[in-house]
């Protein structure tokens, strides 16, 4: 088996385990709350095999793109037998129902945290306190961009080298204004084509200023349009201590901090998800595929193989952690049939009954899911449609991390 095939297989297995453990999170909390779990299945479609243990049927279905944990009385539309009634989810306290509904999300976060902790004590994780100063790795010539990935060949010294900028210099300011990192420096230089830029440089124990003419060059935006930008011909050096390995105790704090950063980034990515779908659809018909756009399980599996082929195993496991965080946050979106949609209904019942109690009325019982069925069907259909389009894009125009 090639490294690519092994990586693809292992990442597909990781996705399957992620789904299985998400549903197991629901199952274990339901059991702890004495609810009746009827079925625990991985996948959808025809059943490949199943077995029964106690009151629960366990099994695997043909399409491993999801899974489900069927709990008796999960909604008011679900018929329960007299024997199931004491163990029905809808007859349990509201807080137990929310705990069960949140079990899968909690499991995904726990998996992600465990992966990050494992990396922190072995291969290392990004150091939040790393020195990200704009350190020059090398000086280069400058030329126009010819396509999404390449610039035209060039030779000789660029403006920065001609002005005296050297590898190892740390650029602290641009035109008298502080510079925090190399990305900020690049973005600000882009806005200065044809002008002179005064660089405040730290060179060993010396502080020097160098005036560099900013050369106009052609750059392409995400749609392929030509833009005139400024460039001086420098490339960044890797940040010092960008990846750090921690001891078992120290890794706890580092893992917590990095997990918070990943969850924040995942939340921003989730918010941007709808706006990126049109570009994915366009990529099916020859448009450029954005590297930070959404991918399906097919695309993730392919990238897993690509990462393994380049022996980037830390990235492999970081992708699995990110996948778990994405599934956790995606599932708390307050729309049925997602877990967050069911939690929203339980909270509605709680608020409704509090209002009724204030009016001297008895609790109204479980909410009627009937009016929500069209919304549930629409959301499910939309997710299937978007998921199908992303899978097609991952087949005909996949995201590639390595070129």
N, C-alpha and C positions, 0 to 999 in steps of 0.2 A: 504494500500500500504506500503510495507517495505521501510526502509531507502534506501536500494540499488536500488530498482525499482524507487523510487522518484528521487534519484540522477541521475540515467541513463536517466530518462525521461526529467529532467530539463536540463541536459547537451545536450541531443539531441535537445531540444528546443532552447538552446543557440546556437548550431551550425546552426540550421535553421534560427534563427534571424540574425546571423552573415552573412550568405549568402544573406538573404533578404536585409540587410542594405548595404552590399557591392554593390549589384545591384542598390539599391536606391541611393547610392552615384553617380553612373553613371547617373541615371535618373534625379536627382535634378540639377546637373550641366548642363546636356543637355538642360533641360527646361530653365535654366537661360541664356543659350547661344542661345535660340530660335531654337533649333533643334527638329525635329519631332520624338517622341518616339512611335513606333508602338506597341510593346509588352513588358510587364514586367512580367516575370514568375519566380516562384521558382520551381526548380526541372526539370527533363527531362522525356521523354517518354510520355505516354498517358495523356491527360488533364483530371484532376478530376473535375475542375470547372473553369469558367472564367466569367468576366463581362467587359463591355466596358464603359469607361468614356472619353468623348471627342474623341481624335484621338488615344487613347491608350487602348489596351486590357490587363487586369490584370488577372492573374490566377495562379493555383497551379497544378503541374504535379505529376505523380505517384511516381517518384524516386527522393526523396529530397536530392540528392547528389551534387547539384549545382544550377545554375539559370542563367538567361540571361536577358539583357536589349537590345531589338532590336531597333536600331536607324537607321532611313532612311539614306541611302547613306553612311554607315560606311566605305565601301570599294568601289573601282571602279567597282567591279564585281556586286555590288548591284544595281538592277534596281530601279529607282525612277520615280514616275509619275510627270507630269508637275506641279501639285499642290504641290507635296512634294519638288520639286527641290530647292525653296528658303530656305527651312528648312533642306536640306540634310547636313549631317555632312561633306561630302567631299567638299562641297562648302563654308564651313566656314573657317575663318583664322586658320592658323596652331596652334597658341597658344590656341585657344578655343578647338580645337580637342584634344590637349594634356591634357588640363584641364579636359575634359570629360573622357578621357581614364584613367586619374589618380584619378577620383572621387571615385572609389571603394577602391583603395589603401588608399586614405586619410581617407575614412570612417572607414576602419579597424583600422588604427592607432588611430583615434579619439576614437573609442570604447575601444581599449586597454588602452589608456591614462585615459579615464573616469573610467574604472574598477580599475586601479591602484590608482587613486586619491581617489576613494571611499574606498579602502582598507587602504590607508595611513591615512585617518581621522577616521577610525573605528577600524579594527582589527590590523592594522599596516602592514608595508612592511619591507623587509630586510634593515637594517641600513648600508649604505655604509661606515660609520665611526665607525662601531662596532670594539671592541677589539678582533682580531682574533689570539691573542697570543696562543702558544701551552701550554694550561693550562691542567694539569692532573686532570681528573675527578675521576679516580680510578686506582689502580694497580691490575693486574690480573695475572693468570698463563698463560703459552703459550703452544700451541699444533699445530699439523699439520692440514691443511685444508683437509676435506674429500669430499666435493662437492662444487658446485658453491656458496652455501649460508651458509655452516656450517663448523666449525672446530671440531676436536675430543674433547670429554670431558676431562677436566683436573682438578686438585685440587692443593691446596697449593699456596705458594707465588711464583711469577715469579722473573726473574732476577732484575727488577727495584725495587720491594719491598724489596728483600734481600739486595740490595745495599743501601737502605735508601731513595728512592724516595717516596714522600707522595702525597696524594690527595691534590689539591690546589696549588702545585708547578707550577711555570711558567718556562718552559724550553726556555731559551734565546739563547743558543748556543749549537752546537754539534761539538766536537773536535776543539774548538776554532773558528768556523765559525758561524755567526749569523743564527738563525732559525726564519722565519717569521710567520709560522703557523704550525698546527699539521700535515697537509698533507705533507708539506715539510719535517718535522721531520721523519714521517713514511717512505717516499720514500728514504730518505738518510740512515735510519737504515736498510732498506731492502738490501742495498748494502754492509753491514758489517757483514755478518754471521760469527760467530767464533772469531770476534775481540772484543776489548774493546772500549767502547764509553764513552768519557768524556762529561758529561752534565753540562752546565753552568745554574744554577737554581736560580731563584728569589723566595725566600720564606719569605713573609712579607717584613721586612726591611733588610733582610740578603741576601747576594750573596754567594752561595756555589757551589762547584764543586763535582760531584759524578761520579765515574767510574763504569760503568755497563757493565758486559759481555753480548755481543749480541748473543743470542742463535739461532743456525740454525733451521729453520722450513720449512716445505713443504707448498708452496702456488700454486694455480692453475691459469694459465692464461685463457684468454677468450676462448681458444680452448680446455681447460681441461688438458693441459700439465703441468707436475710437475716442479716447480722451487724451488731452495733453496734460501730462503730469511732470513733476520735477524729480530728478534723480541725481545723486552725486557719486554713486559707485562704491557703496560699502555693504558688507554682509555681516550679520550679527554673529557673535560667538555664542555657543551654548551657555545658558546661565550656570553659574557655579552652584553646586549642590542642588540642582533642580530636582533630582530624585534622591530621596534619603531613606535609608533603612533604620528602623527603630528597634529598641529592645521590647520585650513582651509587655512591660508596664507602660513605658513611654508611648508605645504604639496605640494604647487605648485613646489617649487624648488626640493624637495625630489622626487616628481613624475617625473619631467623632468630628473633628474639624473638616477633614476632607469629605466625609459623607455629607455634611451640611452644604459644602460647596457644590458637590455633584447633584444633590437634590435641588438646589437653587437653579443650577444650569439646566437640569432636566425640566423643571417647571417652566422656565423661559422657553425651552425648546418645544414643550407641549403647547404653550400659548401660541407659538409661531407655526405650529403644525398645519392648521387650515390654510394659511397663506402660502405654504410651500407646495400644496397639492397641485395647483395648476402647472407649476414648473415640472413636476414629476410626469403629469399627463403629456406636456409638451415634449419631454424627453423621449417618450414612446415613438414620436413622429420625427425624431432627429434632432430635437433641441438639446442644449447642453445639460448634462446631469449635474446638479449641485452636490458637492461633496458632503455638505452638512444637511442635505435634504432627508426626508423620511425614507426608510428602507423596510422591507418585509422580512419575514423569517427566511425566505429564500435568499434575499440579499445579504442578510446577516450571516447565514450559513456559508455563503460564498466568501464573504470577507474573513470569516473565521478560518477558512482554508488558506486564504491568501496570507493572513497573519502568521499562521503556523508554518507556511512555506518559507517565510523570512525569519523563522525562529523568534518571533516577537511575542513570546508567551505571556509576558506581563500585560501587553496590550490585549491579548486574547481574554485573559481573566478580567481585565478592566471593562471590556465590552460586555461580558456576562453580568458584572455588577451594574453597569449602566442600564442593561436590559431589564434587570430586576427593579431598579428604581423607576424606570419608565412605566413598567407594568403597574407598579404600586400607585404612582400618581395618576396614571390614566384611569385606573379602576375607581378612583375616588371622585371622578367627574360626576356631578349629580344628575345623571340621565340614566333611565332604565334602558337596557337590561344590565348596566354596569353596577358594581357593588355600591357605588356612591348614589345611584338612583334609588336603590332600596333603603339605604341609610336616610336619604332625604324623606322618604315616605314615613319611616319610623319617627323621625323628628317632627314631621307634620302632625302625626297622631299625638305625640306628646304635647305639642303646643296647643293643638285643638282641644285635647282633654283638659288641659290647664285652664283654658278659656271657659270650657263647659263647667268645670268645677267652680270657677269664680261666679258663674251664673246660677249655681245651685243645681246643676244637671249632672247626671251620671255619665261615666266615660262612654264613648260611642263605639268602642271596639275597633278591630282591625279595619284599615281603610280599604275601600273598594278599588281594586286595581283595574276595573273595567274601563274607566275613562283614560287610563294610561296605556292601554293595549295598542292604540294607533301610534302613540309616541314611541313605544317600545319597538313596534314593527318598523317604524321609519328609521330609528337610530340603528337597529340591527341591519337593515338593508343598506343604509349609508355606510356603515362600517365594512360590510361585505364588499360593496362596490369600490370604496376607496382602497381597501386591502387588495382586491383583485387587480386594480390599476397599478398599484405599487409593485405587486408581484410581476406583472407584465413588464414594467419598466426595469425591474431587477434582472429580467431575462434578456431583454433586447438592448438595454443601455445601462449596464450595472455601474454602481459606484466602485471606483478602484482607488485603494489607498496607496498602492505602489505602481509606478509606471516604468 
